[in-house]
Each structure stands twice: as structure tokens, then as C-alpha cells.
Amino acid sequence: MFDGKLFVFSAPSGSGKTTIVRHLLGIEKFNLEFSISATSRSPRGDEKDGEDYYFISLKEFKQHIKNDDFLEWEEVYRDNFYGTLKTEVERIWAKGKHVIFDIDVVGGLRIKKKFPEKTLAVFVKPPSVDELKRRLKQRKTESEDKINMRIAKASVELATAPQFDHIIKNYDLDVALKEAEGLVSDFLDLKANYDES
């Protein structure tokens, strides 16, 4: 039986967690697959269903909640739900791969609580809230109001950092990527043959 592990990367929006997760997915020996979250929001930009998210209607989402189909879920903004379907983790483990999540802090901590031994929960900390705002503005994907909402939420999220197994301070991306590699490697117990690479 495959002993699947779960790697949770959580952070305020714009901290760089997605960049770190993408980097780790590219490292073959880690044997990771991305857990695709379900959301009730509409696709943004060139997001694809079944690749970036499972886009489902608000009604469907609420039905899944009723059926207890989620490992974790949250109403992130009003009528804007995100969650991880249990079937998604089962699908990845059935392929003999470990699961990696790019997920908000509440969801991340819920997964850690459900699978305390199997989960490595990492919080990615931005250099500052001002830097966060700058990065979000640079993306040009959201309105000023939406950015301000995210910044307000970031302050609350930053307070949860001590509840995670590790905090990566993303001041320098190369350093943060190396640190993330080391954490995953240790958790998978690959250290012995990792140093040679």
C-alpha cells in the first residue's frame, strides 16, 4: 500500500507560494502531483477547468458540502467557496504520488489536522504587507477593491503562521525555493541521496 504524503503550502495571496509549488512539481524524485481545488467562482484570465480548478456552480458546491465530499472547504469571500474534494486526494494517491496543495491558510490547517502524521504544512511569508500589495497590483488581474480585500485578509492570515510546521520567509525567491526543496526532501526521507544532486 502506497504511503502517500501531503504537502500543504499556504500564504496570503501574492506571497509566492504558487511559484514555489510549481518549482517543486518539476522535481521528479519528489513524485508530487498538484491537488486541484474546487471553487464556486468563475474562471479568471486563461484558467482552465480541471487544470487550475474544478469550476462548479454555487448550488453544486453546497450539495458537495451536504454530502460531506470535501476534505476541507471554506467560504473565502461571500458566495465564493473553495475546497478540496476527498476524491482528488484519493485519485493522486491511487497513482502512487504524493499530494501538494497551494491553498489558503484555513484549508491548509484543516488538512494538517485531519492527517497530522502524513502532512507537512508550510507557511510562505512575504517580505511585508506593502510588498504584497505591490505584487498584487503588478498582476493586473483584480480591481483595487479586490486587492484591498486581499490585503485586509493577509493581516489575519499572517497571524496563523506559527500554527504551521515551517515558515519560509520569501525575501529572496532562490533561497525560498532551496528551503522548500530541503523541507520536502526531509519529509520524504530523501536526504541521503539528495545531497549528491
C-alpha positions as a Markdown table, in Angstrom:
| # | Residue | x | y | z |
|---|---|---|---|---|
| 1 | Met | 0.0 | 0.0 | 0.0 |
| 2 | Phe | 1.4 | 3.4 | -1.1 |
| 3 | Asp | 2.2 | 5.7 | 1.9 |
| 4 | Gly | 1.0 | 8.9 | 0.4 |
| 5 | Lys | 2.1 | 12.2 | 1.9 |
| 6 | Leu | 0.5 | 15.6 | 1.8 |
| 7 | Phe | 2.4 | 18.9 | 1.3 |
| 8 | Val | 0.5 | 22.0 | 2.2 |
| 9 | Phe | 1.8 | 25.4 | 1.1 |
| 10 | Ser | -0.3 | 28.3 | 2.4 |
| 11 | Ala | 0.2 | 32.0 | 2.4 |
| 12 | Pro | -1.6 | 35.3 | 1.7 |
| 13 | Ser | -2.2 | 35.9 | -2.0 |
| 14 | Gly | 0.9 | 37.3 | -3.7 |
| 15 | Ser | 3.5 | 35.7 | -1.3 |
| 16 | Gly | 4.9 | 33.4 | -4.0 |
| 17 | Lys | 3.5 | 30.1 | -2.8 |
| 18 | Thr | 2.3 | 29.2 | -6.3 |
| 19 | Thr | 5.8 | 29.8 | -7.8 |
| 20 | Ile | 7.3 | 27.6 | -5.1 |
| 21 | Val | 4.7 | 24.8 | -5.6 |
| 22 | Arg | 5.3 | 24.9 | -9.4 |
| 23 | His | 9.0 | 24.6 | -8.8 |
| 24 | Leu | 8.6 | 21.5 | -6.5 |
| 25 | Leu | 6.3 | 19.9 | -9.0 |
| 26 | Gly | 9.1 | 20.0 | -11.6 |
| 27 | Ile | 11.4 | 17.9 | -9.4 |
| 28 | Glu | 10.9 | 14.4 | -10.5 |
| 29 | Lys | 12.3 | 12.5 | -7.5 |
| 30 | Phe | 9.7 | 14.2 | -5.2 |
| 31 | Asn | 6.9 | 12.3 | -7.1 |
| 32 | Leu | 4.4 | 15.1 | -6.5 |
| 33 | Glu | 1.1 | 15.9 | -8.1 |
| 34 | Phe | -0.9 | 19.1 | -7.7 |
| 35 | Ser | -4.2 | 18.9 | -5.8 |
| 36 | Ile | -6.8 | 20.8 | -7.9 |
| 37 | Ser | -9.2 | 22.6 | -5.7 |
| 38 | Ala | -12.9 | 23.1 | -6.4 |
| 39 | Thr | -14.3 | 26.6 | -6.5 |
| 40 | Ser | -17.7 | 28.2 | -7.0 |
| 41 | Arg | -16.1 | 31.3 | -8.6 |
| 42 | Ser | -15.8 | 31.9 | -12.3 |
| 43 | Pro | -12.5 | 31.3 | -14.2 |
| 44 | Arg | -10.1 | 34.2 | -14.3 |
| 45 | Gly | -7.9 | 35.0 | -17.3 |
| 46 | Asp | -6.9 | 31.8 | -19.1 |
| 47 | Glu | -7.7 | 29.4 | -16.2 |
| 48 | Lys | -8.9 | 26.0 | -17.3 |
| 49 | Asp | -11.4 | 23.7 | -15.7 |
| 50 | Gly | -9.8 | 20.5 | -14.4 |
| 51 | Glu | -6.4 | 22.1 | -14.6 |
| 52 | Asp | -6.3 | 25.2 | -12.5 |
| 53 | Tyr | -9.5 | 24.5 | -10.6 |
| 54 | Tyr | -12.7 | 22.4 | -10.8 |
| 55 | Phe | -15.2 | 25.2 | -11.5 |
| 56 | Ile | -18.6 | 24.2 | -10.2 |
| 57 | Ser | -21.7 | 26.2 | -9.5 |
| 58 | Leu | -22.6 | 27.5 | -6.1 |
| 59 | Lys | -25.5 | 25.1 | -5.9 |
| 60 | Glu | -23.2 | 22.1 | -6.8 |
| 61 | Phe | -20.7 | 23.2 | -4.2 |
| 62 | Lys | -23.3 | 23.4 | -1.5 |
| 63 | Gln | -24.5 | 20.0 | -2.4 |
| 64 | His | -21.0 | 18.6 | -2.1 |
| 65 | Ile | -20.8 | 20.2 | 1.4 |
| 66 | Lys | -24.1 | 18.5 | 2.3 |
| 67 | Asn | -22.8 | 15.1 | 1.1 |
| 68 | Asp | -19.5 | 15.5 | 3.1 |
| 69 | Asp | -17.5 | 15.2 | -0.1 |
| 70 | Phe | -14.8 | 17.7 | 1.0 |
| 71 | Leu | -11.6 | 17.2 | 2.9 |
| 72 | Glu | -11.8 | 20.9 | 3.7 |
| 73 | Trp | -13.8 | 23.8 | 2.4 |
| 74 | Glu | -14.2 | 27.5 | 3.1 |
| 75 | Glu | -16.3 | 30.4 | 2.0 |
| 76 | Val | -13.3 | 32.7 | 1.3 |
| 77 | Tyr | -15.4 | 35.7 | 0.2 |
| 78 | Arg | -19.2 | 35.9 | 0.2 |
| 79 | Asp | -20.6 | 33.1 | -2.1 |
| 80 | Asn | -17.0 | 32.4 | -3.1 |
| 81 | Phe | -16.3 | 28.9 | -2.0 |
| 82 | Tyr | -13.1 | 26.9 | -2.3 |
| 83 | Gly | -12.5 | 23.3 | -1.2 |
| 84 | Thr | -10.6 | 20.0 | -1.7 |
| 85 | Leu | -12.7 | 17.1 | -2.7 |
| 86 | Lys | -11.7 | 13.8 | -1.0 |
| 87 | Thr | -11.8 | 12.1 | -4.4 |
| 88 | Glu | -9.0 | 14.4 | -5.5 |
| 89 | Val | -6.5 | 13.1 | -2.9 |
| 90 | Glu | -7.7 | 9.5 | -3.5 |
| 91 | Arg | -7.1 | 10.0 | -7.2 |
| 92 | Ile | -3.5 | 11.2 | -6.7 |
| 93 | Trp | -2.6 | 8.5 | -4.1 |
| 94 | Ala | -4.0 | 5.8 | -6.4 |
| 95 | Lys | -1.4 | 6.9 | -9.0 |
| 96 | Gly | 1.3 | 6.3 | -6.3 |
| 97 | Lys | 2.1 | 10.0 | -6.0 |
| 98 | His | 2.3 | 12.5 | -3.1 |
| 99 | Val | -0.1 | 15.4 | -3.0 |
| 100 | Ile | 0.9 | 19.0 | -3.0 |
| 101 | Phe | -1.5 | 21.8 | -2.2 |
| 102 | Asp | -1.4 | 25.5 | -3.0 |
| 103 | Ile | -4.2 | 26.5 | -0.5 |
| 104 | Asp | -5.4 | 29.2 | 1.8 |
| 105 | Val | -4.3 | 29.1 | 5.5 |
| 106 | Val | -7.7 | 27.8 | 6.9 |
| 107 | Gly | -7.8 | 25.0 | 4.4 |
| 108 | Gly | -4.2 | 24.2 | 4.9 |
| 109 | Leu | -4.5 | 23.9 | 8.7 |
| 110 | Arg | -7.7 | 21.7 | 8.3 |
| 111 | Ile | -5.8 | 19.2 | 6.2 |
| 112 | Lys | -2.9 | 19.2 | 8.7 |
| 113 | Lys | -5.5 | 18.5 | 11.5 |
| 114 | Lys | -7.1 | 15.6 | 9.5 |
| 115 | Phe | -3.8 | 14.0 | 8.6 |
| 116 | Pro | -1.3 | 15.2 | 11.3 |
| 117 | Glu | 1.4 | 12.5 | 10.6 |
| 118 | Lys | 1.1 | 12.5 | 6.8 |
| 119 | Thr | 1.1 | 16.3 | 6.3 |
| 120 | Leu | 3.9 | 18.8 | 6.1 |
| 121 | Ala | 2.3 | 22.3 | 6.4 |
| 122 | Val | 4.5 | 25.2 | 5.2 |
| 123 | Phe | 3.6 | 28.9 | 5.5 |
| 124 | Val | 5.1 | 31.2 | 2.9 |
| 125 | Lys | 5.7 | 34.6 | 4.4 |
| 126 | Pro | 6.0 | 37.7 | 2.2 |
| 127 | Pro | 8.7 | 40.4 | 3.0 |
| 128 | Ser | 6.0 | 42.9 | 4.0 |
| 129 | Val | 2.3 | 43.7 | 3.5 |
| 130 | Asp | 3.4 | 46.7 | 1.3 |
| 131 | Glu | 5.4 | 44.3 | -0.9 |
| 132 | Leu | 2.3 | 42.0 | -1.1 |
| 133 | Lys | 0.2 | 44.9 | -2.3 |
| 134 | Arg | 2.8 | 45.8 | -4.9 |
| 135 | Arg | 2.9 | 42.2 | -6.2 |
| 136 | Leu | -0.9 | 42.0 | -6.4 |
| 137 | Lys | -1.1 | 45.3 | -8.3 |
| 138 | Gln | 1.6 | 44.1 | -10.7 |
| 139 | Arg | -0.5 | 41.1 | -11.6 |
| 140 | Lys | -3.2 | 43.4 | -13.1 |
| 141 | Thr | -5.9 | 40.6 | -12.6 |
| 142 | Glu | -8.1 | 42.3 | -10.0 |
| 143 | Ser | -9.7 | 45.6 | -9.1 |
| 144 | Glu | -8.4 | 48.0 | -6.4 |
| 145 | Asp | -11.3 | 46.9 | -4.1 |
| 146 | Lys | -10.4 | 43.2 | -4.6 |
| 147 | Ile | -6.7 | 43.9 | -3.8 |
| 148 | Asn | -7.7 | 45.8 | -0.7 |
| 149 | Met | -9.9 | 42.9 | 0.4 |
| 150 | Arg | -6.9 | 40.6 | -0.1 |
| 151 | Ile | -4.6 | 42.9 | 1.9 |
| 152 | Ala | -7.0 | 43.0 | 4.8 |
| 153 | Lys | -7.3 | 39.2 | 4.8 |
| 154 | Ala | -3.5 | 38.9 | 4.6 |
| 155 | Ser | -3.0 | 40.5 | 8.0 |
| 156 | Val | -5.3 | 37.9 | 9.6 |
| 157 | Glu | -3.6 | 35.1 | 7.6 |
| 158 | Leu | -0.1 | 36.2 | 8.7 |
| 159 | Ala | -1.2 | 35.7 | 12.4 |
| 160 | Thr | -1.7 | 32.0 | 11.7 |
| 161 | Ala | 1.9 | 31.4 | 10.6 |
| 162 | Pro | 3.1 | 29.9 | 14.0 |
| 163 | Gln | 0.5 | 27.1 | 13.6 |
| 164 | Phe | 2.4 | 25.7 | 10.6 |
| 165 | Asp | 5.2 | 23.2 | 10.8 |
| 166 | His | 7.6 | 25.6 | 9.0 |
| 167 | Ile | 7.7 | 29.2 | 7.9 |
| 168 | Ile | 9.6 | 30.1 | 4.7 |
| 169 | Lys | 10.3 | 33.8 | 4.5 |
| 170 | Asn | 10.2 | 34.7 | 0.8 |
| 171 | Tyr | 12.5 | 37.6 | 0.7 |
| 172 | Asp | 14.7 | 36.0 | -2.0 |
| 173 | Leu | 13.0 | 33.6 | -4.3 |
| 174 | Asp | 16.1 | 31.4 | -4.9 |
| 175 | Val | 16.7 | 31.0 | -1.2 |
| 176 | Ala | 13.0 | 30.2 | -0.6 |
| 177 | Leu | 13.0 | 27.5 | -3.4 |
| 178 | Lys | 16.0 | 25.8 | -1.9 |
| 179 | Glu | 14.5 | 25.9 | 1.6 |
| 180 | Ala | 11.2 | 24.4 | 0.2 |
| 181 | Glu | 13.2 | 21.6 | -1.6 |
| 182 | Gly | 15.0 | 20.8 | 1.6 |
| 183 | Leu | 11.8 | 20.6 | 3.6 |
| 184 | Val | 10.1 | 18.2 | 1.1 |
| 185 | Ser | 13.2 | 16.1 | 0.8 |
| 186 | Asp | 13.5 | 15.7 | 4.6 |
| 187 | Phe | 9.8 | 14.8 | 5.0 |
| 188 | Leu | 10.1 | 12.2 | 2.2 |
| 189 | Asp | 13.3 | 11.0 | 3.9 |
| 190 | Leu | 15.3 | 11.5 | 0.7 |
| 191 | Lys | 18.2 | 13.4 | 2.3 |
| 192 | Ala | 20.8 | 10.6 | 1.9 |
| 193 | Asn | 20.7 | 10.7 | -1.9 |
| 194 | Tyr | 19.6 | 14.3 | -2.1 |
| 195 | Asp | 22.9 | 15.9 | -1.2 |
| 196 | Glu | 24.6 | 14.4 | -4.3 |
| 197 | Ser | 22.2 | 16.1 | -6.8 |
